[in-house]
Amino acid sequence: MSDYNMVAVVKIMPTDPDVNLDELEAKLKEALPEKFGLAKVEREPIAFGLVALKFYVLAKDEEGYDLEQVLEAFRKVENVESAEVETVSRI
């Protein structure tokens, strides 16, 4: 974890409130490209039973660490409505 110098908060919205979030979280962890790290995952209640997942993705501020790679991988996972970067910070 010490090699990383950036953290991005990626908000993932499931397709509907009935999606099993434990299964979705596991699939998203598998989809995360290997060169990126994962600090933690949080759940954020939105409305009407819909809960978003927030992935704290670790990266490096150097060529080859494009967060679009992460978003594309997450968007391909079944039951993902959207995946967007909320914030990026240096650590």
CYANA upper distance limits for C-alpha pairs under 8 A (distance plus 0.5 A):
  1 MET  CA     37 GLY  CA      7.73
  1 MET  CA     58 LEU  CA      8.36
  3 ASP  CA     60 LYS  CA      8.01
  4 TYR  CA     37 GLY  CA      8.43
  4 TYR  CA     58 LEU  CA      6.53
  4 TYR  CA     59 ALA  CA      5.78
  4 TYR  CA     60 LYS  CA      5.47
  4 TYR  CA     91 ILE  CA      8.27
  5 ASN  CA     58 LEU  CA      7.98
  5 ASN  CA     59 ALA  CA      6.93
  5 ASN  CA     60 LYS  CA      5.72
  5 ASN  CA     61 ASP  CA      7.04
  5 ASN  CA     90 ARG  CA      6.12
  5 ASN  CA     91 ILE  CA      5.52
  6 MET  CA     58 LEU  CA      6.28
  6 MET  CA     59 ALA  CA      5.65
  6 MET  CA     60 LYS  CA      6.15
  6 MET  CA     61 ASP  CA      7.03
  6 MET  CA     88 VAL  CA      7.43
  6 MET  CA     89 SER  CA      6.08
  6 MET  CA     90 ARG  CA      4.81
  6 MET  CA     91 ILE  CA      5.84
  7 VAL  CA     56 TYR  CA      6.76
  7 VAL  CA     57 VAL  CA      5.99
  7 VAL  CA     58 LEU  CA      5.08
  7 VAL  CA     59 ALA  CA      6.63
  7 VAL  CA     88 VAL  CA      6.22
  7 VAL  CA     89 SER  CA      5.91
  7 VAL  CA     90 ARG  CA      6.81
  7 VAL  CA     91 ILE  CA      7.23
  8 ALA  CA     55 PHE  CA      8.43
  8 ALA  CA     56 TYR  CA      6.16
  8 ALA  CA     57 VAL  CA      5.64
  8 ALA  CA     58 LEU  CA      7.01
  8 ALA  CA     59 ALA  CA      8.19
  8 ALA  CA     85 VAL  CA      7.18
  8 ALA  CA     86 GLU  CA      7.86
  8 ALA  CA     87 THR  CA      6.11
  8 ALA  CA     88 VAL  CA      4.75
  8 ALA  CA     89 SER  CA      6.92
  9 VAL  CA     54 LYS  CA      6.81
  9 VAL  CA     55 PHE  CA      6.21
  9 VAL  CA     56 TYR  CA      5.17
  9 VAL  CA     57 VAL  CA      6.80
  9 VAL  CA     85 VAL  CA      6.33
  9 VAL  CA     86 GLU  CA      5.95
  9 VAL  CA     87 THR  CA      5.81
  9 VAL  CA     88 VAL  CA      6.96
 10 VAL  CA     54 LYS  CA      6.02
 10 VAL  CA     55 PHE  CA      5.62
 10 VAL  CA     56 TYR  CA      6.93
 10 VAL  CA     57 VAL  CA      7.62
 10 VAL  CA     71 LEU  CA      8.49
 10 VAL  CA     83 ALA  CA      7.05
 10 VAL  CA     84 GLU  CA      6.02
 10 VAL  CA     85 VAL  CA      4.89
 10 VAL  CA     86 GLU  CA      6.28
 10 VAL  CA     87 THR  CA      8.04
 11 LYS  CA     52 ALA  CA      7.08
 11 LYS  CA     53 LEU  CA      6.32
 11 LYS  CA     54 LYS  CA      5.08
 11 LYS  CA     55 PHE  CA      7.02
 11 LYS  CA     83 ALA  CA      6.11
 11 LYS  CA     84 GLU  CA      5.91
 11 LYS  CA     85 VAL  CA      6.76
 11 LYS  CA     86 GLU  CA      6.97
 12 ILE  CA     52 ALA  CA      6.13
 12 ILE  CA     53 LEU  CA      5.62
 12 ILE  CA     54 LYS  CA      6.75
 12 ILE  CA     55 PHE  CA      8.26
 12 ILE  CA     74 PHE  CA      8.44
 12 ILE  CA     80 VAL  CA      7.36
 12 ILE  CA     81 GLU  CA      7.98
 12 ILE  CA     82 SER  CA      6.20
 12 ILE  CA     83 ALA  CA      4.91
 12 ILE  CA     84 GLU  CA      7.19
 13 MET  CA     51 VAL  CA      7.82
 13 MET  CA     52 ALA  CA      5.38
 13 MET  CA     53 LEU  CA      7.15
 13 MET  CA     80 VAL  CA      6.54
 13 MET  CA     81 GLU  CA      5.90
 13 MET  CA     82 SER  CA      5.72
 13 MET  CA     83 ALA  CA      6.95
 14 PRO  CA     19 VAL  CA      7.18
 14 PRO  CA     50 LEU  CA      8.25
 14 PRO  CA     51 VAL  CA      8.03
 14 PRO  CA     52 ALA  CA      7.15
 14 PRO  CA     79 ASN  CA      6.07
 14 PRO  CA     80 VAL  CA      5.10
 14 PRO  CA     81 GLU  CA      5.62
 14 PRO  CA     82 SER  CA      7.67
 15 THR  CA     19 VAL  CA      7.69
 15 THR  CA     79 ASN  CA      5.66
 15 THR  CA     80 VAL  CA      6.04
 15 THR  CA     81 GLU  CA      5.12
 16 ASP  CA     50 LEU  CA      7.09
 16 ASP  CA     79 ASN  CA      8.33
 17 PRO  CA     48 PHE  CA      8.20
 17 PRO  CA     49 GLY  CA      6.01
 17 PRO  CA     50 LEU  CA      4.92
 17 PRO  CA     51 VAL  CA      7.36
 19 VAL  CA     24 LEU  CA      7.99
 19 VAL  CA     79 ASN  CA      7.48
 20 ASN  CA     24 LEU  CA      6.76
 21 LEU  CA     25 GLU  CA      6.36
 22 ASP  CA     26 ALA  CA      6.81
 23 GLU  CA     27 LYS  CA      6.78
 24 LEU  CA     28 LEU  CA      6.65
 24 LEU  CA     78 GLU  CA      8.46
 24 LEU  CA     79 ASN  CA      7.87
 25 GLU  CA     29 LYS  CA      6.69
 25 GLU  CA     53 LEU  CA      8.10
 26 ALA  CA     30 GLU  CA      6.89
 27 LYS  CA     31 ALA  CA      6.74
 27 LYS  CA     77 VAL  CA      7.46
 28 LEU  CA     32 LEU  CA      6.78
 28 LEU  CA     74 PHE  CA      6.55
 28 LEU  CA     77 VAL  CA      7.29
 31 ALA  CA     73 ALA  CA      6.31
 31 ALA  CA     74 PHE  CA      6.86
 31 ALA  CA     77 VAL  CA      7.93
 32 LEU  CA     36 PHE  CA      7.48
 32 LEU  CA     70 VAL  CA      6.66
 32 LEU  CA     73 ALA  CA      7.08
 32 LEU  CA     74 PHE  CA      7.65
 33 PRO  CA     69 GLN  CA      8.01
 33 PRO  CA     70 VAL  CA      7.03
 33 PRO  CA     73 ALA  CA      7.95
 35 LYS  CA     59 ALA  CA      8.32
 36 PHE  CA     57 VAL  CA      7.23
 36 PHE  CA     58 LEU  CA      6.15
 36 PHE  CA     59 ALA  CA      5.88
 36 PHE  CA     65 TYR  CA      8.29
 37 GLY  CA     57 VAL  CA      6.23
 37 GLY  CA     58 LEU  CA      5.04
 37 GLY  CA     59 ALA  CA      7.05
 38 LEU  CA     55 PHE  CA      7.70
 38 LEU  CA     56 TYR  CA      6.37
 38 LEU  CA     57 VAL  CA      5.24
 38 LEU  CA     58 LEU  CA      6.08
 39 ALA  CA     55 PHE  CA      8.32
 39 ALA  CA     56 TYR  CA      5.89
 39 ALA  CA     57 VAL  CA      6.75
 39 ALA  CA     58 LEU  CA      7.05
 40 LYS  CA     55 PHE  CA      6.74
 40 LYS  CA     56 TYR  CA      5.91
 40 LYS  CA     57 VAL  CA      8.32
 41 VAL  CA     53 LEU  CA      7.29
 41 VAL  CA     54 LYS  CA      5.99
 41 VAL  CA     55 PHE  CA      5.17
 41 VAL  CA     56 TYR  CA      6.70
 42 GLU  CA     53 LEU  CA      6.33
 42 GLU  CA     54 LYS  CA      5.51
 42 GLU  CA     55 PHE  CA      7.19
 43 ARG  CA     51 VAL  CA      6.86
 43 ARG  CA     52 ALA  CA      6.21
 43 ARG  CA     53 LEU  CA      5.23
 43 ARG  CA     54 LYS  CA      6.59
 44 GLU  CA     51 VAL  CA      5.95
 44 GLU  CA     52 ALA  CA      5.57
 44 GLU  CA     53 LEU  CA      6.79
 44 GLU  CA     54 LYS  CA      7.71
 45 PRO  CA     49 GLY  CA      7.65
 45 PRO  CA     50 LEU  CA      6.70
 45 PRO  CA     51 VAL  CA      4.83
 45 PRO  CA     52 ALA  CA      6.80
 46 ILE  CA     50 LEU  CA      5.96
 46 ILE  CA     51 VAL  CA      5.92
 46 ILE  CA     52 ALA  CA      7.18
 47 ALA  CA     51 VAL  CA      7.94
 59 ALA  CA     65 TYR  CA      6.84
 60 LYS  CA     65 TYR  CA      6.67
 61 ASP  CA     65 TYR  CA      7.44
 65 TYR  CA     69 GLN  CA      8.47
 66 ASP  CA     70 VAL  CA      8.17
 67 LEU  CA     71 LEU  CA      6.96
 68 GLU  CA     72 GLU  CA      6.53
 69 GLN  CA     73 ALA  CA      6.74
 70 VAL  CA     74 PHE  CA      6.65
 71 LEU  CA     75 ARG  CA      6.53
 71 LEU  CA     83 ALA  CA      6.34
 71 LEU  CA     84 GLU  CA      7.25
 71 LEU  CA     85 VAL  CA      8.39
 72 GLU  CA     76 LYS  CA      6.93
 73 ALA  CA     77 VAL  CA      7.55
 74 PHE  CA     80 VAL  CA      7.84
 74 PHE  CA     83 ALA  CA      7.03
 75 ARG  CA     80 VAL  CA      6.44
 75 ARG  CA     81 GLU  CA      7.82
 75 ARG  CA     82 SER  CA      6.73
 75 ARG  CA     83 ALA  CA      6.58
 76 LYS  CA     80 VAL  CA      7.95
